[in-house]
Amino acid sequence: MTAITPEPPKHLKARALKPGSRRPAKELCSECGLCDTYYIHYVKAACAFLNQQFPDLETQTHGRSRDLDNADDCYFGVYQRMMAARKREPIPGAQWTGIVSSTAIAMLEKGLVEGVVCVQSSEHDRFQPKPIIARTREEILAARVNKPTLSPNLSVLEQVQQSRMKRLLVIGVGCQIQALRTVEQQLGLEKLYVLGTPCVDNVTRAGLQKFLETTSRSPETVVYYEFMQDFRVHFKHEDGSTETVPFFGLNTRELKDVFAPSCMSCFDYVNGLADLVVGYMGAPFGWQWIVVRNERGQEMLDLVQDQLEVQPVFSQGDRRQAVQQSIPAYDKGVTLPMWAAKLMGVVIDKIGPRGLEYARFSIDSHFTRNYLYVKRNYPEKLMAHVPEFAKRIVSQYKLPKS
């Protein structure tokens, strides 16, 4: 018997743009993939860069919005608990220890979901993302390791409806998840789980190439990289070696314009609309930062809890002076000599912010930079686009007047 493929609603049919078409958000488009589907009908409400709506979506997702008088809420969003964790038996080839992959596999194999939206690499380019709906352990494992480029994860949403799938896990970053939450009720699902990763400073594929060629000793052999808590960029190479480059030694003048305009206009570093967030920014070096935002997030974490070594989160140091000094340095494209950059990195690593204070440092430095970017390039959007929690964070610092 031939399966019948459900038709999209008539008012959505034929609304999708062809991949690569000009997007409603124009140059601010983060290529989340929504506009590659017939759900483009909802883009004016759903796009994070056309309609910022954190309080409403947080209430819809978590039962409340963040308390702006609570500093941790302002920084980290609505949450029930945080911890630092790592797998006792890491997954070979995982970027860290494989908590995200293990959670997705457990969700699938224990029958909580029928599919997992994740991102594999193109057969032709290890850094070119290929979103899929994974239905096996092997397909999930093939998606391990972050893809540091803009990725159209939501381009597979049509397949969800066509497959008659009712229980789904989506792995994604903030801009994708805001769009997903807006169209969630249109997907016909009985249960949606969202596993988020923190995200900042993504690039186009061309931008990534420029970053690698400007920064790494061997750009053609880089497997993955990450900006880490020791104030260095860590590059993993094909031969298993790790290369580190001090933050303060990056060629800021050359790289200043390499990041996507959407990332320079984003204020959802911590993925506030996910159920469970797994990243590194609030944890000690070598550990992952886990944020449980709601009961669905706890349900997901429970599946892998016995595989993890955990410790409480902590906060140490004071970020404020380092953030204030970084504002004009970035603004003017200052690059230190490598010897000075290495020395500064060693000093800050020893006496600088750690744990949650490092996370606040990262949030502050990016929010101040992004606030200035929006103010200068999209002044008409500034007040509506920047969430209230971000305005409060930015208000702690003295910004250039122009």
C-alpha positions as CSV (number, residue, x, y, z in Angstrom):
1,M,0.0,0.0,0.0
2,T,1.3,3.4,-0.9
3,A,1.6,5.9,2.0
4,I,-0.5,9.0,1.7
5,T,1.6,12.2,2.3
6,P,-0.4,14.8,4.1
7,E,-1.0,18.0,2.2
8,P,0.1,21.3,3.9
9,P,-2.8,23.7,4.8
10,K,-4.0,25.5,1.7
11,H,-3.0,28.9,3.0
12,L,0.6,27.7,3.5
13,K,1.0,25.7,0.3
14,A,3.6,27.1,-2.2
15,R,4.6,29.9,0.2
16,A,8.1,28.6,0.8
17,L,11.0,30.4,-0.9
18,K,13.6,28.4,-2.8
19,P,16.8,27.9,-0.7
20,G,19.0,30.9,-1.2
21,S,16.2,33.3,-2.0
22,R,16.1,36.7,-0.4
23,R,14.7,36.5,3.1
24,P,12.1,38.7,4.8
25,A,14.8,39.6,7.4
26,K,17.1,40.6,4.6
27,E,20.7,40.9,5.7
28,L,19.8,40.1,9.3
29,C,18.6,36.6,8.3
30,S,20.2,33.9,10.4
31,E,19.4,31.2,7.8
32,C,17.4,29.2,10.4
33,G,15.5,27.4,7.6
34,L,12.0,28.5,8.4
35,C,11.7,30.4,5.1
36,D,12.7,27.2,3.2
37,T,9.3,25.7,4.3
38,Y,5.7,26.7,3.9
39,Y,5.9,27.9,7.5
40,I,7.3,31.1,6.0
41,H,3.7,32.2,6.3
42,Y,4.5,32.9,10.0
43,V,7.9,34.5,9.5
44,K,6.9,38.0,10.5
45,A,5.8,36.7,13.9
46,A,8.4,34.0,14.2
47,C,11.7,35.5,13.1
48,A,13.9,36.6,16.0
49,F,15.1,39.6,13.9
50,L,11.7,40.8,12.8
51,N,9.8,40.3,16.0
52,Q,11.5,40.0,19.4
53,Q,9.1,38.4,21.9
54,F,11.0,36.8,24.7
55,P,8.5,37.4,27.6
56,D,5.6,35.9,25.7
57,L,7.5,32.9,24.4
58,E,9.2,32.2,27.8
59,T,5.7,32.2,29.5
60,Q,4.4,29.9,26.8
61,T,7.4,27.5,27.2
62,H,8.3,27.6,30.9
63,G,5.1,29.0,32.5
64,R,6.7,32.3,33.4
65,S,9.1,34.9,31.9
66,R,12.4,35.8,33.5
67,D,12.3,38.0,36.6
68,L,14.2,41.2,35.7
69,D,14.9,41.9,39.3
70,N,16.7,38.6,39.7
71,A,20.3,38.9,38.3
72,D,20.6,35.2,37.5
73,D,17.3,35.3,35.6
74,C,18.5,38.3,33.7
75,Y,21.6,36.6,32.6
76,F,20.7,32.9,32.3
77,G,16.9,32.9,31.7
78,V,14.2,30.9,33.3
79,Y,15.7,27.8,34.9
80,Q,15.1,25.2,37.7
81,R,18.6,24.1,38.3
82,M,22.2,24.3,36.9
83,M,25.2,22.0,37.2
84,A,28.5,21.2,35.7
85,A,28.8,17.7,34.2
86,R,30.8,15.4,31.9
87,K,30.3,11.9,30.7
88,R,32.2,9.2,32.6
89,E,32.7,7.4,29.3
90,P,33.1,10.0,26.6
91,I,31.8,9.3,23.1
92,P,34.7,9.0,20.7
93,G,34.9,11.9,18.3
94,A,32.5,14.1,20.3
95,Q,33.4,17.7,20.6
96,W,33.4,17.5,24.4
97,T,32.2,14.3,26.1
98,G,29.0,13.7,24.2
99,I,26.2,14.7,26.5
100,V,24.1,16.1,23.7
101,S,24.4,13.0,21.5
102,S,23.8,10.7,24.5
103,T,20.7,12.5,25.5
104,A,19.3,12.4,21.9
105,I,20.1,8.7,21.6
106,A,18.4,7.9,24.9
107,M,15.3,10.0,23.9
108,L,15.0,8.0,20.7
109,E,15.8,4.5,21.9
110,K,13.5,4.8,25.0
111,G,10.7,5.8,22.7
112,L,10.1,9.4,24.1
113,V,10.5,10.7,20.5
114,E,10.2,9.3,17.0
115,G,12.9,11.5,15.5
116,V,15.6,14.0,16.3
117,V,16.3,17.2,14.3
118,C,20.1,17.5,14.3
119,V,22.8,18.6,11.9
120,Q,25.2,16.3,10.1
121,S,28.0,17.6,7.8
122,S,27.7,17.7,4.0
123,E,29.4,14.8,2.2
124,H,31.6,17.4,0.4
125,D,32.5,19.8,3.2
126,R,32.9,19.0,6.9
127,F,31.8,22.5,7.9
128,Q,28.8,22.7,5.6
129,P,25.7,21.8,7.7
130,K,23.1,19.2,6.6
131,P,20.0,19.2,8.8
132,I,18.2,15.8,9.1
133,I,15.6,14.1,11.1
134,A,17.6,11.3,12.7
135,R,15.8,8.1,13.4
136,T,18.7,5.9,14.5
137,R,21.6,6.0,16.9
138,E,24.0,6.0,14.0
139,E,22.4,9.1,12.4
140,I,22.6,10.9,15.7
141,L,26.3,10.0,16.2
142,A,27.0,11.2,12.6
143,A,25.8,14.7,13.7
144,R,28.2,15.0,16.7
145,V,30.5,18.0,16.7
146,N,29.3,21.6,16.4
147,K,29.0,23.2,12.9
148,P,30.2,26.8,13.4
149,T,28.3,28.1,10.4
150,L,24.7,29.4,9.9
151,S,22.5,26.3,9.6
152,P,19.0,25.9,8.3
153,N,17.8,23.4,11.0
154,L,14.2,24.3,10.5
155,S,14.2,23.5,6.8
156,V,13.1,19.9,7.8
157,L,9.9,21.0,9.5
158,E,7.8,20.1,6.4
159,Q,9.1,16.5,6.7
160,V,7.8,16.4,10.3
161,Q,4.3,17.0,9.2
162,Q,4.5,14.7,6.1
163,S,5.9,11.9,8.2
164,R,2.9,12.0,10.7
165,M,5.5,12.2,13.5
166,K,3.9,13.1,16.8
167,R,6.9,13.2,19.2
168,L,10.0,15.1,18.3
169,L,13.3,16.3,19.8
170,V,14.9,19.4,18.2
171,I,18.5,20.3,18.8
172,G,19.2,23.9,17.9
173,V,20.5,27.4,18.8
174,G,18.5,30.5,20.0
175,C,17.3,32.0,16.7
176,Q,16.1,28.7,15.5
177,I,14.3,27.9,18.7
178,Q,12.5,31.2,18.9
179,A,11.1,30.6,15.4
180,L,10.3,27.0,16.3
181,R,8.4,28.0,19.5
182,T,6.3,30.5,17.5
183,V,5.1,27.8,15.0
184,E,5.1,25.0,17.6
185,Q,1.3,24.8,17.7
186,Q,1.1,24.5,13.9
187,L,3.3,21.3,13.7
188,G,0.6,18.9,14.9
189,L,2.9,17.3,17.5
190,E,1.8,15.7,20.8
191,K,5.1,16.4,22.4
192,L,8.0,18.6,21.5
193,Y,11.3,18.5,23.3
194,V,14.1,21.1,22.7
195,L,17.7,20.6,23.6
196,G,19.5,23.8,23.1
197,T,23.2,24.9,22.9
198,P,24.5,28.4,23.7
199,C,25.5,30.2,20.5
200,V,27.4,33.3,19.7
201,D,29.4,34.7,16.7
202,N,28.4,32.3,14.0
203,V,29.6,32.9,10.4
204,T,28.8,32.1,6.8
205,R,30.9,29.4,5.2
206,A,33.0,32.0,3.6
207,G,33.4,33.9,6.9
208,L,34.5,30.6,8.6
209,Q,37.2,30.1,6.0
210,K,38.5,33.6,6.6
211,F,38.5,33.0,10.3
212,L,40.4,29.7,10.0
213,E,42.9,31.2,7.5
214,T,43.5,34.2,9.7
215,T,43.8,32.3,13.0
216,S,44.9,28.7,12.6
217,R,48.3,27.4,11.7
218,S,46.7,24.7,9.5
219,P,43.2,25.8,8.5
220,E,42.7,22.8,6.1
221,T,43.0,20.2,8.9
222,V,40.8,21.8,11.6
223,V,38.0,19.4,12.6
224,Y,36.3,21.8,15.1
225,Y,37.1,24.7,17.4
226,E,35.7,26.5,20.4
227,F,36.3,29.8,22.3
228,M,37.1,28.4,25.8
229,Q,37.1,29.4,29.4
230,D,40.9,29.8,29.5
231,F,40.6,32.8,27.1
232,R,42.0,30.8,24.2
233,V,40.5,29.5,21.0
234,H,41.0,25.7,20.9
235,F,41.4,24.1,17.4
236,K,41.2,20.3,17.1
237,H,43.1,19.0,14.1
238,E,42.7,15.8,12.1
239,D,45.8,14.3,13.6
240,G,44.3,14.6,17.1
241,S,46.5,17.6,18.1
242,T,45.1,20.7,19.8
243,E,46.2,24.2,18.8
244,T,45.4,27.1,21.1
245,V,45.4,30.8,20.2
246,P,44.9,33.6,22.8
247,F,41.7,35.6,22.5
248,F,43.7,38.8,22.7
249,G,46.0,37.8,19.9
250,L,43.2,37.4,17.3
251,N,43.5,39.7,14.3
252,T,40.5,41.8,15.4
253,R,40.8,44.3,12.6
254,E,40.6,41.6,10.0
255,L,38.0,39.6,11.7
256,K,35.7,42.4,12.9
257,D,33.3,42.0,10.1
258,V,33.5,38.2,9.6
259,F,30.5,37.4,11.9
260,A,27.0,37.2,10.5
261,P,24.9,40.4,11.0
262,S,22.3,38.2,12.7
263,C,24.8,37.1,15.3
264,M,25.9,40.7,15.8
265,S,22.3,41.5,16.6
266,C,21.5,38.5,18.8
267,F,20.7,38.7,22.5
268,D,19.9,35.0,23.2
269,Y,23.4,33.7,23.9
270,V,22.0,31.2,26.5
271,N,19.2,29.8,24.4
272,G,16.4,30.9,26.8
273,L,13.6,29.0,25.1
274,A,15.1,25.5,25.1
275,D,13.9,22.9,27.7
276,L,17.5,21.8,28.4
277,V,20.7,23.6,27.5
278,V,24.1,22.0,27.3
279,G,27.2,24.2,26.7
280,Y,30.5,25.1,28.3
281,M,30.3,28.8,29.3
282,G,29.3,28.4,33.0
283,A,31.5,25.4,33.8
284,P,35.1,24.7,34.7
285,F,37.5,23.9,31.8
286,G,36.8,20.4,30.5
287,W,33.2,20.3,31.9
288,Q,29.9,21.1,30.4
289,W,27.4,23.6,31.8
290,I,23.8,22.1,32.0
291,V,20.8,24.3,32.5
292,V,17.4,22.6,33.2
293,R,14.7,25.2,32.3
294,N,11.5,23.2,32.9
295,E,10.0,19.7,33.6
296,R,10.7,18.5,30.0
297,G,14.3,19.5,30.4
298,Q,14.5,17.5,33.7
299,E,12.8,14.5,31.9
300,M,15.6,14.6,29.3
301,L,18.4,14.9,31.8
302,D,17.0,12.0,33.9
303,L,17.7,9.7,31.0
304,V,21.4,10.2,31.1
305,Q,22.0,11.3,34.7
306,D,23.6,7.9,35.6
307,Q,26.2,8.4,32.8
308,L,27.4,11.7,34.2
309,E,29.9,12.9,36.7
310,V,28.5,16.2,38.1
311,Q,29.5,19.0,40.4
312,P,27.8,22.3,41.5
313,V,28.3,25.5,39.5
314,F,30.4,28.2,41.1
315,S,31.2,31.8,40.5
316,Q,34.6,33.4,41.1
317,G,36.3,36.8,40.3
318,D,34.9,40.0,38.9
319,R,34.3,40.5,35.2
320,R,33.4,44.2,35.1
321,Q,36.7,45.8,34.6
322,A,37.7,43.3,31.9
323,V,34.4,43.9,30.1
324,Q,34.7,47.7,30.3
325,Q,38.2,47.5,28.8
326,S,37.1,45.1,26.1
327,I,34.5,47.5,24.7
328,P,36.8,50.2,23.2
329,A,39.4,47.5,22.3
330,Y,37.0,45.6,20.1
331,D,35.4,48.8,18.8
332,K,38.8,50.1,17.6
333,G,40.0,46.7,16.3
334,V,42.9,46.5,18.7
335,T,45.2,43.5,18.3
336,L,48.0,42.8,20.8
337,P,51.4,41.4,19.8
338,M,51.3,37.6,20.4
339,W,53.7,37.7,23.3
340,A,51.5,40.3,25.1
341,A,48.4,38.4,24.2
342,K,49.8,35.2,25.7
343,L,50.9,37.0,28.8
344,M,47.5,38.6,29.3
345,G,45.8,35.3,28.7
346,V,47.9,33.7,31.4
347,V,47.2,36.5,33.9
348,I,43.4,36.6,33.3
349,D,43.2,32.8,33.4
350,K,44.7,32.9,36.9
351,I,42.9,35.9,38.4
352,G,40.0,36.5,36.1
353,P,36.4,35.4,36.1
354,R,35.6,31.7,36.4
355,G,32.5,29.6,36.3
356,L,29.3,31.6,36.2
357,E,31.3,34.8,36.4
358,Y,33.1,33.8,33.2
359,A,29.6,33.2,31.6
360,R,28.6,36.7,32.7
361,F,31.8,38.1,31.3
362,S,31.0,36.5,27.9
363,I,27.4,37.7,28.0
364,D,28.4,41.2,29.0
365,S,31.1,41.6,26.3
366,H,28.9,40.3,23.6
367,F,25.7,42.2,24.6
368,T,27.6,45.5,24.8
369,R,29.2,44.9,21.4
370,N,25.9,43.8,19.8
371,Y,23.9,46.7,21.4
372,L,26.4,49.1,19.7
373,Y,26.1,47.2,16.4
374,V,22.3,47.5,16.4
375,K,22.4,51.1,17.5
376,R,24.8,52.1,14.7
377,N,23.4,49.9,11.9
378,Y,19.7,49.6,12.7
379,P,18.9,52.5,15.0
380,E,15.2,52.3,14.1
381,K,15.1,48.7,15.5
382,L,17.1,49.4,18.7
383,M,14.3,49.8,21.3
384,A,12.0,47.1,20.1
385,H,14.7,44.6,19.2
386,V,16.9,44.6,22.3
387,P,15.1,42.6,25.1
388,E,14.7,44.4,28.4
389,F,17.0,41.9,30.2
390,A,19.8,42.8,27.7
391,K,19.2,46.5,28.2
392,R,19.7,46.1,31.9
393,I,22.9,44.2,31.4
394,V,24.3,46.7,28.9
395,S,23.4,49.6,31.3
396,Q,26.1,48.5,33.7
397,Y,28.8,49.8,31.3
398,K,29.9,53.0,29.7
399,L,29.5,52.8,25.9
400,P,31.0,55.0,23.2
401,K,28.6,57.8,22.4
402,S,28.7,57.3,18.6
